[in-house]
Structure formats: structure tokens, C-alpha cells
Amino acid sequence: MGDMESEEIMWKQIYTRLNSQKSVNKSDQTQHDITIQQVDGGFFEKFGSLFREHAEMAKTKEQEEKREVAEKAAEITPKEGDEEDNDETTLPVIAESEAEDSAASASDSDSETEKDKGDLIAAAFNIDELYTEILYIIIHNVGCNVEVSQNALFSYAQDAFRIPNDKHRKLMEEAESKADPELMINVEVIEAKELRSKDSNGLSDPFVTLYLASNSSHRYNTSVKSMTLNPIWEEHFALPITDKSIDDSLCLEVWDFDPAETVKEKLGKIFDVKGVKGMRKLVKEIAVTATTGQHVNELIGRANIPLNTIPASGMTMWYSLDKKNKVTRQGIVKVRVSFSSGKNNQVAQQEHRHMRRIILLHELELSKVAPHWWCGNFTYQGQQLLDQHIAQSGLTQTEVELCAYSVYAGVHQNHPLSFTLFSKSLEKLVKPLQTETICEEEVKLFWEATKKLLPSCFSIIRKIRKKGTTEKAVMKQVIEVLKILNYIGILEPRNIELFPSNLYPWVTFHGDGPNCDILGTLSDAVSQGANDWLNHLIENNRKPDESELARLQNLIQLIQLVRSDLQKAIEFYDKLFIDLVKFQYAKCLYIFYQAKIATLCEPEVREICKSLKKLHYIGYSYTSAPTNSDPEEDPLSEGTSLFEVYLAVQRFVTLGQGLCPADYDTFHIKNFHQWFHGGVAQWLDIAVYKALIRIEKAVELDQLVHVDTNLKYSSSAVDALTIFYQVKTFWQQLNWPDVEGCYTFIAKIIDDICRCCVFYADKMAARVDGMGDSQDVYEKKFEVTNEWCLAINNIDYVRETLEPFTRDLGMEDVLKKLADIKSPVEADRCRNTLNNVISNAIDTVRNKIIELLEIVANKMGPSMKRLLIEGAELGSQGCNTIDRLMMYVDTNLSTLHRELNDENFNRILEIVWDLLSEILNEIIQTNLEKRRPPPFFAKLRETLNLMLGSFKNPDDCSNCDALRRTEQILKINGLETADLIHQAYIEMANIFDKSKETPYGEISFRCRFQGDSLQIEVINARNLFAMDSNGASDSFVRIHLFPEHKFIGVDKPKTKTHNKTLFPLYDETFTIDLNPEQASIEDGLILFSVKDKDMLGYNNQYIGEAFLKFKDIPRTESSLSSLPQVKKWLCRPTTTETNVLKALETRQGDKQAKDFLRKYKQRMGS
């Protein structure tokens, strides 16, 4: 785990360093960087760092745009409680020509052509009759409206109706000759509050009496509301008045009803009495009833309303109730008062509609108000005429609102009015229409008007992006239009053709009946508006240059503009559409755009991806970099733009996942990556060739110096890793969504990077070949150079990045997803495949490193061999040779230790040990053949040990088995023959000690040192090998002391012979006197040789032998019999393949060696 973490840290450090060293800013680049990039025109930078920077810039730009749009939307979105600016004095006024243009624009919004003002009046109503009616209304003015004089109204009406003076006078006479109108005053008694209590229970039973002051005998009463001080009546009354009643007053009296009750019944209320005052009232009532037997209603309070204070449009007011001799208020009462006449309702409505239309057209013509600005504010003259007509015609508020809605919808077709006007009107009409309080004719009128209004509403939705209007104004219009659509949707129109195909050719409705689908048409309008805008963009952004690059740039720009439009839709309008009409505006837009973008982009991208395959590369192998058959032409000049399109579409698709999570899987665009599959595959094919070209150039340009004082690698390693880094960056930016395709590409990238690593290793090895060799008149030698070390480090540095690189590609995540989609078995198979590719590449590169290390060591070999031989030949006389050997080894190993990393230094040490072992074996073998004396080998061993002492850590030498074996061979061959023979006995003793049960039997004995005397008790033998034909042996034991040349003159005791037995009991003790030197020999041995005696005594046969080492013999004063028995298995020599015996065999001219070997082999063959 530690290694993985260290590799991860290393890889991150590489990336950080590359980011700082490989800046795409030309001013920060070194000449080396520029030269390297010129090899392939900055291929990897374009698709790596620059590609990422473009992506980040685009993302940042989108985020900034989103922030700006959100801030702007927050500024212009109306807050709750904001009041509409309906002050007509602030309305913008346009010139006549502008008005005509606006009208033309309005008529463009799918509306019918309206007739001109004069035609409308003449066709709909007799102008003279209507004008006479207007004059009649002015003459019989009702209410308190006194802002405009009667003459001013006559003048206004004459201008509005365009009546000549002579005709005006004639029609005036007709109006004046008409009888006075039959006027009524309509009173609605709504409620009262805070009434004074008149009953003993603290409450009252109030009712209202109303009458005209001029006719007090004609009274009207409301119902009685029992036991309350805050009664609600909501009762209507109509009182006839005359034209002369202008100075009359309406009287309102609130009374407390006193029911006819007996004294007994009144006494029953005693428990309901409230307070002292209540008791006093009850007693008074009982007294009156008992005295007179009558009941009298009690006045609570009264109010007077002068008729000349009531406006023609009526009013709703609270009035104080007063009472004679009472200073305080007795309560308040709320009433609604208005005028009306007995005129036919249908005629009155028809008159009002045409009158309102004429006045509106007149005022629009005079004011020159801009389209969509007029919101219902007439001049004083116009408003007073309308109010008088309403009052004198007896029209209700609903009827007036319906007339106004119908008129405004008609005028709106030619002169667009404010949509606020219609939304407010609909707000008032929805409830009456839902409750069916409007007659069928009026309902029909409403829907006809609505059909005229709707085209302009959907035109606003379609042209929501139209320039020339402030965004705040557009948003206000959209809000009001959505309110209108919401109100119409609430009314649930059925069997009404609201959207005829001739006015709405873009509607996709395919139902059997009439189309009254508000939300469906809204969706079509949104899509059609987006389609119109998109077509406009395509036409206006089309460039005459039809190259692939230009087409890609067009696509990028188009996607950016569409995304901006979506962002604006989200921030500006989506919440409005959802809140007001339960319609997901941004989602509808996205669904339309994704289909359009897919249609536009897919064929272009696929075609361009195919065109990338026009590349034809020739020549490729690990030893020769590929060459482009047409190097003058860069076939991927449009490549960057192609993948910018990919990123743009990718961000667009990501936006769709958030906007349309439920519908996302049905979108064709979600598989957009498939369009680019060929392009990515071809890019990777090209990338590996470009990489090999750049690697070869990087190695060629490498000065083989450290890129940094703290780093042990040179520029080509950084250049190679830059390629890997840029490829990784490109892949991460792609963020390929398809798991199987992702695996395919990752597998290819890994395979290609591994090939590049191997290629780099080969090129780097070739780059340093021949460096370090030198020759003078005396010798030819090799010195380890920094260049060699850097080459090794470079290759190892690149190798180390392979595994972290694959992790950064997201290999494991892809394999986990593959296991979910396919199966864990399939994922494991893929994992093993990739791991094998990586492992093989790592092993290949590691072997290349080892090969280079071996080359370095082998180049050092001849010099070390020559110096070793000279040192062995000259011995102490060749002290200069020894110094030169020490210096040579020390210099080279110091360079290796300083320049190589620890792992590679340890590797080359092992290789040097093995090489040194081979050199020594060769020297040994050669000189053994030459029968060089032991001193030669001893000196050679001494020289070797001096050389090993020059290493930084001599203990490391002991870890090399081959060198240890070679040193042992030198030691053996450096011994004199007597010492070598003793070494053979020591080896035999060691071998015999490890032996288990043998067929030759077992011997028991005791030994001790007493002073310098050696006492030996031979006790017995068991299971001896039968040497005679009778199945027994005639055995005896001979005792020898070794090394033999140090015990010359010492007795070799022998036991008595025990005949015909395999279990002899010797039971003999021998004392051998030694001098102190002999007694203290550390590697001394006792040999117990058991033999079978020949009957003549001339040819004793060898049974077996056992050894006891001096170091295992106790030195004690205790008696020998008190010591434990020592039992040893009897053994025989079995091999001559030991190093000691081989060394003895090489001494053919040495009689002592020849005798020993002869006897040794005899014992083997016994």
C-alpha cells in the first residue's frame, strides 16, 4: 500500500511540475519546448492543455453568464406588492409612422384584419341614434361627477363621433325633446358594525329601514338579525327617483326589533341579563308591557346620503349612525349605492359596447400611445360619458366588464393594448362565468372576444426573444399573458374552436373535435418560437466559407447561443410559467432544442470524423519512428474544433439531465458520443504515431543534464510524460459516457502508452551507447558517466508512471460499471487483459533497464579483470596497481550511487557482484589450468577483499551468493596442501555429523581433555556392517588426530580385534599426551576408523569412520566414566564434487595431494 501511495504522490508531483513547466503561454516556453512542439505542430498541447483550457473557459463563461442572467432576472422580476404603472401621462407616445409599423407588427401575430373606425360604427349601430342617446345621457346627467362641464362633454362627443355642427344641433333638439328617463337608485345594505345594544342581554335585534327624504311614507325594511351587534344583510332595494331628485337624500335607519311578548315571557329573560344596565332595560320593558300591553321598536341610529354625492358609477361606503341628543357614534353601516334605469338590458349592453369602442378609438388616435401601453385609463370626458351611460342604463359590473373585454379584444387586433387590461378584466369575469350567472349570448360574446385576444398572446410567447423591447417590459408582458392563459384555462372551454388552423398553422393538434387545448397550444408556441429563432440564427451566422472548420465553428456558436437562451429561460421565465400556468417552459424548450441540435450536429460530426481517416502513415516499428506520407499537411487542423463541439454538446446534455430527468433516456442526443466515436478512435491512432515521433525528437534533443538540481532525470523524460499527461487530460475532458466504449478506448490508450514507454527505453538506450569509452597509449577503459545514469533514471522514471497513469484514466471505475452491465466474470477478464498489458510493458522496460545496467557493468569488467590479475601477480610489489583498482571501482561506484536512484543502484551492485564472480571464476579456472601455486590465489583473494572494501556498504557484498562462493573458492585454492587436506576432513566431519542412520553401524566412546592430555575411552560398536562371508566382522578401531601435519610423532592408538561379532565391546581407554599448542588447535579432529582385520593382517578392510571435533570435547577433571557416552554413526565418503577436493585434484604434481585422494577414493569404494 505504501508503494501505491508513493506512486500516487509522485504522479501528482509530475502533473504539478508539468503544469508549471509546460505552460501553453508562448512567452513562458523554453526554446526546447517550442522545438519539441514544432515536430507535430503542438498536437498534444492542442488536444490536452489547450483543449482543457478551452473547456474550462467555456465552463467559466457559462457560469458567469448564468450568474449575470440570474442577477438580471432578479432585478427585473416583479416583486409581490409591486403596483402597475398605469399613469397614462407616463405612457410613451409614438409617431404616426411608428404606430403604423406597430399595427402592422400586431397584425402579424396571427390576428384577423379589423375594419376601420367609421365602418365599425356604421355596421354595428345607427350612428345618429347612438349619438342622440349620448346627448340624452349628458342632458340627464346623474350623480356628483362635476369634473367636466356639460358643454365640454357635448364637444367631446361631437369630436369622437365626428358629427358636423348642423347635424349636432338637429340631434340635440331630438334629445331634448325626449321624455325624462325612468331612473332608479339601487341600494345594497351590506352590513353594520359596532351597534349600540338595546336589549337586556347586551345585544340587539337590528334591521334597517330606508327611504327617500322626499317620500318618507314609502319605506323599505331589511330582515331582522337576532342578537347581534355586527349584523350582515347583503339585501338589495331599488327606489324610483326623478330627474328633479338631485337634491334629495337617501335615509337609513337602524332599529332594534322588540317582539310582542307577555310579562311572563319577559321575566323568563332574567337569566340572560347582562349587567346593571341590562337589568334596568328589562325592568323598563316589563313595566311598559304591563302598563300598555304594547311593544315598541327602539331606534339605534340613522344616516343621510345626499343623492348629489353619489357618482354616476356608484359607490360603496361606510356611514356613521347618529342619534338625536347622542354625542357618540351609535355604530356604522356599509351600503353600496348606484343609479340605473329601466332600459332593455341587451340594448343597453349593445349601446355600451359601441360607445366604448368609439371613445377608445378616438382617444387612441389623439394620444398616439405606443402599442401594448394603453391599460384602461380614459380622459375625464370619456370616462364620464361611459359612467353616465352605465348609470342610466342600469348595467351591472359584470355586464360592463364583459362589454369592455369584448371591445378591447376587438381593438387590440389593430392597436395592441396592455395585456394587464385583459388579465384584470378576466380576473373579474372568471367567477361569473364559472357560476353561470351570465346568459348564453354573453358567454358566446366572451369566447368570440377571447378568440380575437389569444393570437396576440401566443405571439408574445413565440416572439419572447424579440429585440427592441426592454427585458423588463417583455417580462411584464409575459406575466400578464400567462395570467390570461391561466384564467382562460380555469374556465375549461369545451367544444369551442379557440385555435383555428388558418390562424395557428404551427399548432400540432390532431384531435377529432375543436381545439381548445391551452397548454398544448402553449407548448407548440414555445417550440415554434424557438424554431423561428433557431432558423434566424442559422441564417444570420452562416459564413460563405464552407470549410469543415467553419462548419464546426458555426455549430459551436449555435450550441452556445442555444444554451444561453435556455439559461435565460431558466432564470427569467421558467418559474413564472410553472407558477402561473403549471407549464415547464425550460423543459419544453430543451426537448425542442435537443432534437434540433442532434439533427444539425450528427451528420456534420459523422462526416468530419470520417474525413479524419484520410491520414496515411507509413513505416512503423520500435526502432524507427513513423513518418507521415504528407508531412506538409496537418490533417487535424479542425480536430480541436471537433472536440470543442463534443464538449459543447456534452455540457448541453448535462443540462438536460437536470431539466428533464424523467424524459432524458428518450432523447436521441444522449447518445451524442457515438457521433464522435470514429473521431476519437482515429485521434488515438494518430496520437500514438505523433507520440513516437515526438519521443524520438525529444531523445535527440536531450542534452542529458538534470532538468533540476533536485531531480535525477533529464528533459526527454519530462517530454515523454508530457505526452502521457496531455493524452490523459484529453481523455478526462471527453468524460466518455458509454462504459463499453470507454473500456475499448482506455485499453487502446494503455496499450499505446505502454508501446511508447518501450519505444522510449529503446531510443534512450541507443542515445547513450558508446558514451564513457576512452583509450590512451596505455590502456582502453570505460568510465561510468552521468549520461548513462540519467538514461537509466529516465527510463525508470517513465516506467514508474504507468500504473498511476492507468488509475488516473479511471480504469477501475470503468471495470466496476462493466461488472454491473455485463458480469463480474467479464469485468475480471477485461481487468486481467489490461493488467497483462501493463505488466508486460513494465517488465519489458524493467528488462531494458537491467540490460543497460548490465552493459555498464560489462563495460567495467575488462578493467576490473586486468587490475585484479595484476594485483594477484605483483602482490605487495603491485601497490600502485591495487590503488588504481581501488580508485577505478570507487570512482565508478560513486558516480552510480550519486546519480542513480536507490533501487537501480542496488540492481547494478548485484550485477557487478555477479560479473565480478564470473571474472574471478574465469581467472581461477585459467590459473588452475596453468597450475599456479596457492600464493597466487591467496593474493587474488586479498586483492578482491581490498576492492570490496571500497564499496559504500561492504556488507552488501555478503548478499551476493555467487561472489561469496567465488571468494570461498579463492580461499580454498590459496591454502597449502596440508591445510587443504585438513579442510577436506573438516568438510567430511560436517557431512558425517548431519548423517542419519547408516548401514555401517554405530560407535560409542567418551573423550576428555585433562590438562594437555587427551583421554579416549572406546566403549563399543553396534550393528556393524558384515564384512566376512560368515555374516560377521573381525573389527578393531584405529584413532587418528588431524590436522595430521601438526600431530607428527603422536601415537595412533588401536583397540584389540573382536572376532566374529557385529556388536563388539571394546572397552579400552587410551591417553595421548599433547603439547599445549596441539591441545589448543581449534579445528582439530579425532577420527575413529573402524576396520575389519584380514586373517593374515595384510589387507584390513574399511568398515566406516566417525569424527569428533576438538571443540566438542570437554575440558574437565572429572573421571572419564562419569561423562556421558558419545554415539556416532559410522559413515563413508560419498562424493568428490566439493570445492576442496576439486582443488586437490588440480594439484597433480603434489604427492601429498595424490596420496590423500587415492586413500579417499579407496574408502569411497570399500
C-alpha positions, -999 to +999 in steps of 0.1 A: +000+000+000+029+023+008+043+019-027+009+027-043+006+058-022+041+070-030+034+064-067+003+084-065+021+113-048+049+110-075+023+112-103+006+142-088+040+159-084+047+152-121+014+168-131+021+199-109+056+202-124+043+197-159+017+224-154+044+248-143+070+237-169+047+232-199+028+264-199+008+270-231+017+306-229+044+310-256+062+337-236+068+312-208+080+284-230+117+275-234+132+271-269+134+234-261+096+233-256+090+252-288+113+229-308+096+198-295+061+211-303+072+221-338+077+184-345+039+178-346+026+213-346+017+213-309-006+183-315-007+171-279-009+207-264-039+214-287-058+183-275-045+183-240-038+216-221-054+239-247-084+216-250-088+216-213-083+253-211-110+259-238-133+236-219-126+254-186-130+288-203-163+277-219-175+264-185-164+296-167-181+317-194-213+297-189-212+301-152-205+338-155-234+341-180-256+321-156-247+345-128-253+376-148-286+363-162-297+354-126-288+388-114-306+405-143-337+383-138-337+392-101-336+429-110-365+428-135-387+402-119-417+419-104-419+416-066-451+409-047-469+441-040-454+460-069-481+483-084-487+486-121-477+519-135-510+529-151-505+566-151-513+574-186-492+606-185-461+584-185-471+563-214-446+566-244-460+583-274-450+572-309-451+590-342-477+581-368-453+561-389-442+541-359-478+535-350-484+521-385-454+499-382-466+486-348-500+480-361-486+460-389-464+441-364-495+434-344-515+422-373-485+398-380-494+380-348-519+357-364-549+381-359-578+390-382-579+423-400-601+448-382-623+473-401-616+509-397-634+531-371-661+545-393-670+512-408-673+496-374-697+523-361-719+523-393-721+485-395-728+478-359-752+506-348-770+535-363-746+564-357-773+590-353-794+571-329-763+563-308-751+599-308-786+611-299-786+587-270-752+601-258-766+636-259-797+625-240-774+609-213-754+642-210-786+663-207-799+640-179-767+637-160-769+618-127-745+616-098-720+640-085-694+639-113-687+676-119-651+674-132-663+682-167-689+707-177-719+697-199-706+718-228-673+701-226-690+667-228-710+678-259-679+690-276-660+657-267-689+636-280-691+656-312-654+651-319-655+614-310-684+607-333-672+632-360-706+649-362-708+682-381-722+712-362-755+714-381-762+677-376-752+681-340-778+708-334-805+688-351-798+657-330-795+678-298-831+690-304-842+654-307-825+645-275-840+674-256-875+666-268-874+631-253-892+624-220-872+623-188-856+588-181-871+565-156-843+565-130-838+542-100-814+543-072-801+508-063-792+503-027-775+472-012-775+471+025-744+450+032-736+450+069-733+470+102-707+470+129-703+483+165-741+488+170-752+500+205-770+473+225-807+479+232-817+446+249-811+435+284-788+407+272-763+434+259-772+427+223-798+440+197-821+425+171-813+451+143-830+458+110-827+487+085-853+510+072-845+531+041-865+557+023-861+590+003-864+621+024-889+635-002-911+604+002-908+592+038-941+573+036-926+548+011-903+528+033-883+496+028-872+473+056-845+446+057-848+414+076-841+413+114-808+398+125-813+384+161-790+390+190-760+407+173-742+440+172-725+432+139-753+421+115-747+411+079-777+416+055-765+418+019-800+428+007-809+448-024-835+476-029-845+498-058-860+532-051-875+553-080-862+588-085-868+616-109-845+640-128-856+666-102-845+645-072-808+656-074-812+675-041-830+646-024-814+624+003-814+587+010-823+580+047-810+549+065-823+540+100-812+511+120-837+498+146-838+473+174-868+450+169-889+444+200-911+413+196-946+410+211-940+392+244-961+389+276-948+399+310-942+363+318-921+358+287-901+388+295-895+376+331-881+344+315-852+365+302-839+375+336-812+349+334-799+364+302-795+399+317-761+414+313-750+439+339-769+466+359-777+485+327-793+453+312-814+448+343-826+484+341-837+478+305-855+446+313-874+462+342-884+491+319-897+467+292-917+447+317-932+479+331-942+492+296-957+458+287-976+455+319-989+491+316-998+494+279-995+458+266-976+472+236-942+466+222-921+494+206-891+491+183-862+513+195-841+534+172-804+526+173-792+554+148-796+569+114-776+582+084-784+605+055-768+602+020-774+632-003-780+619-038-758+646-053-728+630-035-732+597-054-711+594-085-726+581-117-705+549-114-719+543-079-701+538-047-696+516-016-692+534+017-693+531+055-716+556+072-718+566+108-751+561+126-761+591+147-789+597+171-805+629+185-791+640+218-763+614+215-728+628+210-711+594+205-714+573+173-741+546+176-724+523+150-715+522+113-734+507+083-720+497+049-740+503+018-735+501-020-754+528-039-757+533-077-781+546-104-800+526-130-828+529-155-855+507-169-838+504-203-837+470-221-806+452-209-795+438-242-799+472-260-780+489-231-751+464-235-750+469-272-751+507-269-723+505-243-700+483-264-702+506-294-700+537-274-669+524-256-653+513-289-658+548-304-644+566-274-614+542-272-605+546-308-609+584-305-586+586-275-560+562-291-560+584-322-555+615-301-529+602-277-507+583-302-499+559-273-474+531-281-486+496-287-492+475-256-492+505-233-528+516-230-542+500-199-578+513-195-574+549-185-597+572-204-597+610-203-621+627-178-646+634-206-646+599-220-648+583-185-677+605-175-697+596-207-692+559-200-701+562-163-733+581-172-743+555-197-736+527-172-757+545-145-786+555-167-787+520-184-786+500-152-757+478-163-741+456-137-704+455-130-701+421-147-720+433-178-698+464-180-667+443-176-678+419-203-686+448-227-652+463-221-634+429-226-652+424-259-644+459-271-608+458-260-602+424-277-615+438-310-595+470-309-564+450-297-562+433-331-552+466-348-538+486-319-523+463-293-534+473-258-518+464-225-522+428-216-526+439-180-560+453-191-571+418-202-557+399-172-575+422-148-607+420-168-606+382-169-599+381-131-633+399-126-651+377-152-639+342-142-662+338-112-695+350-130-686+327-160-679+298-137-712+302-117-731+306-150-748+339-139-741+352-175-766+344-202-757+323-232-754+352-256-729+369-232-709+337-229-707+335-267-696+371-268-669+364-243-654+335-263-655+354-295-635+382-279-612+356-264-605+341-298-595+376-310-572+381-280-554+348-280-533+352-312-515+382-298-509+363-265-493+334-283-474+358-305-458+372-273-447+337-263-434+330-298-415+363-300-403+363-264-367+369-277-377+398-300-352+427-298-361+463-295-381+459-262-366+461-228-364+428-209-384+442-181-412+452-205-411+417-221-413+400-187-443+421-177-460+412-209-452+375-204-466+376-169-498+392-180-501+368-210-496+338-187-523+352-163-547+355-193-540+319-204-544+307-168-578+324-165-590+310-198-577+276-188-596+278-155-629+283-175-622+249-191-635+257-226-652+228-243-664+224-278-650+258-287-626+262-316-602+285-299-573+278-323-584+275-359-557+261-382-558+291-405-547+314-377-524+288-360-507+269-388-479+258-364-502+240-340-498+203-339-532+194-325-546+162-341-578+157-321-612+150-337-631+178-321-625+215-319-591+225-305-594+242-271-561+228-256-545+258-240-513+240-227-509+220-259-510+252-279-487+269-255-462+241-259-465+244-297-460+282-294-429+278-273-414+253-298-424+274-328-408+305-313-376+285-306-377+272-342-381+306-357-353+320-335-330+290-344-336+294-381-329+331-377-296+322-360-286+297-386-293+321-415-275+350-399-245+331-387-239+312-420-205+320-434-195+320-471-166+298-462-180+262-462-149+245-449-151+218-423-135+242-397-161+269-405-190+244-401-177+233-368-173+268-356-208+275-366-221+245-346-201+256-315-215+291-317-250+278-323-249+255-293-235+283-271-264+306-282-290+279-276-275+272-241-276+309-234-313+310-244-320+280-222-302+297-193-322+328-198-354+307-199-345+290-166-336+322-148-362+346-164-393+326-172-394+291-160-407+298-125-433+322-140-446+296-164-448+270-136-464+293-110-489+308-134-499+281-158-482+249-144-461+247-176-424+237-176-411+263-201-374+254-199-381+217-202-403+223-233-375+244-248-349+218-241-369+190-256-372+210-288-336+221-288-321+187-281-339+173-312-328+202-334-292+201-322-290+164-327-304+168-363-279+196-371-248+182-354-249+144-360-245+144-398-218+171-397-198+154-370-200+120-385-189+133-419-159+152-404-150+121-383-149+101-415-127+127-432-101+123-404-094+088-418-077+104-448-044+101-430-019+075-444+011+068-422+038+045-434+066+028-416+064+018-380+085-002-357+100+002-323+134+010-338+123+035-364+097+062-358+068+065-382+068+091-410+038+109-424+034+104-461+023+140-464+042+159-437+033+194-452-003+189-444-018+189-409-049+166-413-062+176-379-065+213-383-102+211-375-096+185-347-096+210-319-129+224-331-144+190-335-138+181-298-149+216-288-182+207-304-181+175-283-176+194-251-203+219-260-228+191-267-217+173-236-225+203-214-258+208-232-267+171-225-257+175-188-280+205-186-308+183-200-302+156-173-311+183-147-341+198-166-357+166-179-346+137-156-377+116-165-375+121-203-337+121-206-335+084-217-358+091-246-336+118-261-316+109-292-289+134-281-280+114-250-260+091-273-242+120-289-208+104-281-215+078-307-212+105-334-176+112-323-166+075-319-147+074-352-130+107-345-118+096-311-106+063-324-087+080-353-073+106-329-059+079-307-044+062-338-027+094-348-017+102-313+004+071-309+024+079-341+027+115-331+039+104-298+066+082-312+078+110-335+080+134-306+097+109-283+124+103-309+129+140-313+129+145-275+157+119-271+176+135-299+174+170-283+181+157-248+213+173-235+213+146-208+216+171-180+194+173-149+162+193-155+166+205-119+192+201-092+168+181-071+157+157-099+176+128-113+162+128-148+166+149-180+144+167-204+133+138-226+117+121-196+096+152-190+088+154-227+076+118-227+055+123-196+041+155-211+027+133-239+011+110-214-003+139-194-018+155-224-034+123-235-048+118-200-061+154-200-078+148-233-094+116-221-107+132-189-122+161-208-140+137-230-157+120-200-169+093-223-203+081-211-206+047-227-190+020-205-181-005-232-167+022-255-149+036-225-132+003-219-122+000-255-106+034-256-089+030-222-075-003-234-061+013-265-047+043-246-030+020-221-016-002-249-003+028-268+013+044-238+030+011-230+043+009-265+056+045-262+074+035-229+091+006-246+100+028-276+114+055-253+135+029-235+150+017-268+157+052-280+172+062-247+195+032-247+207+039-282+213+076-273+240+067-247+255+038-265+293+044-268+295+071-241+321+066-214+346+047-235+381+061-235+416+050-247+451+062-243+485+048-252+485+026-221+450+012-219+414+012-231+388+016-204+352+026-196+342+052-171+306+054-158+292+088-169+263+109-157+247+104-191+244+067-186+229+072-152+204+097-165+194+074-193+187+047-168+168+070-145+148+085-174+136+050-184+128+040-149+110+074-143+088+068-173+081+032-162+070+043-127+043+064-142+025+036-160+004+022-131-007+056-116-014+067-152-039+039-157-056+047-124-059+083-134-076+071-166-104+057-144-098+021-153-112+006-121-143+027-122-150+016-158-144-021-148-169-018-119-195-004-142-187-031-167-193-057-140-228-042-133-237-041-170-222-074-181-210-097-153-182-098-127-165-126-147-164-104-179-150-075-159-123-097-143-114-109-178-110-074-190-091-064-159-067-093-164-062-083-200-053-047-191-031-058-162-012-081-185-006-053-210+006-031-182+027-058-166+043-068-199+052-033-207+066-027-172+086-060-174+099-051-208+110-016-197+125-031-165+144-056-185+157-027-207+169-010-175+186-042-164+201-046-199+215-011-196+229-018-161+245-050-174+260-031-203+275-006-178+288-034-156+302-054-186+320-023-198+336-021-164+345-058-165+378-058-186+394-030-165+385-048-132+398-081-146+431-067-157+436-049-124+427-080-104+452-101-123+479-075-119+472-073-082+475-111-078+506-113-099+526-085-083+512-088-048+528-063-024+551-052-052+520-040-072+507-015-046+502+010-074+480-015-093+459-020-061+455+017-058+444+021-094+419-008-089+405+009-058+403+043-075+386+028-106+360+009-086+355+038-062+350+064-089+325+044-109+305+032-079+304+068-065+290+081-098+264+053-098+255+059-062+252+096-067+233+096-100+211+065-098+181+061-075+184+036-047+166+008-065+187+010-096+219+014-076+211-018-057+204-035-090+237-026-105+255-037-074+240-071-078+250-072-114+286-060-105+288-088-079+277-114-104+300-100-130+329-099-106+322-135-096+323-145-133+356-127-139+371-143-108+358-178-118+374-172-152+407-161-136+406-190-112+399-215-139+426-201-162+452-201-135+443-235-122+449-249-156+483-231-155+489-248-121+495-216-104+507-220-068+484-213-038+500-179-031+487-166-063+451-174-053+457-161-018+469-128-032+440-127-056+416-131-027+434-104-008+430-081-038+393-089-040+387-081-004+406-048-007+384-039-037+352-049-019+362-027+010+359+003-013+322-001-017+299+023+002+285-005+022+307-036+022+281-056+040+260-055+008+287-077-008+278-106+015+243-107+000+258-119-033+258-157-033+279-160-064+306-137-051+306-154-018+311-188-035+339-174-056+356-159-026+354-193-009+370-209-040+398-184-038+403-191-002+404-229-008+429-226-037+450-203-017+456-230+010+488-252+012+482-289+005+483-300+042+458-272+051+436-281+021+436-318+032+426-308+067+398-287+051+387-318+033+385-337+067+365-308+082+340-309+054+337-347+059+332-342+096+304-317+089+288-341+064+290-371+087+275-351+116+244-345+096+240-381+086+212-402+099+212-440+105+237-458+082+242-495+073+278-494+087+269-494+123+273-471+153+303-465+176+302-453+213+330-435+231+340-410+257+367-382+255+380-355+277+410-331+279+428-333+313+453-306+311+472-312+278+464-349+278+436-363+257+418-394+272+397-415+249+376-445+260+363-466+231+333-484+245+316-505+218+302-507+184+267-518+173+252-532+141+285-532+123+285-539+086+292-577+079+325-578+061+331-617+063+313-645+045+300-658+078+279-626+083+301-612+110+332-590+112+366-591+130+367-554+139+391-530+156+392-492+159+422-470+149+424-435+163+439-406+142+444-369+151+441-341+125+455-319+110+480-347+105+510-324+099+505-309+133+505-342+152+536-357+137+551-382+163+519-386+182+507-422+187+478-435+167+462-460+192+443-490+181+419-513+200+421-551+201+404-571+174+370-586+183+363-615+161+331-628+146+307-602+160+287-572+148+284-559+184+320-557+197+326-545+232+360-528+231+361-512+265+396-498+261+409-464+273+438-445+257+457-414+269+475-393+243+499-367+256+499-335+236+518-303+239+498-271+247+498-259+211+484-292+199+458-293+226+445-259+217+441-264+180+405-250+173+397-270+142+414-302+155+396-336+148+397-371+161+390-398+135+376-432+147+383-455+118+366-490+122+382-517+101+378-555+096+411-574+102+422-598+075+433-631+088+468-625+077+468-589+087+480-575+054+447-564+038+425-549+065+391-539+051+375-505+058+340-506+075+334-469+083+345-439+103+333-411+126+347-377+136+348-358+168+358-321+168+382-309+195+358-280+203+332-307+213+355-324+238+350-312+274+380-300+294+374-314+329+390-330+359+360-353+364+366-390+358+361-402+323+335-428+334+313-400+347+310-384+313+281-393+290+287-416+261+291-401+226+274-421+199+282-416+162+270-433+131+298-448+110+300-432+076+319-434+044+329-406+019+304-403-009+315-375-033+345-359-049+325-328-061+333-305-033+354-274-040+382-287-016+385-320-034+384-303-068+412-280-057+433-311-046+427-327-079+442-297-097+475-303-078+486-332-100+522-328-092+517-328-054+524-362-039+507-354-007+475-344-025+477-375-048+481-399-018+452-383+001+429-386-030+439-422-036+431-432+000+399-411-001+386-428-032+395-462-017+374-455+013+346-445-010+348-478-029+351-500+001 
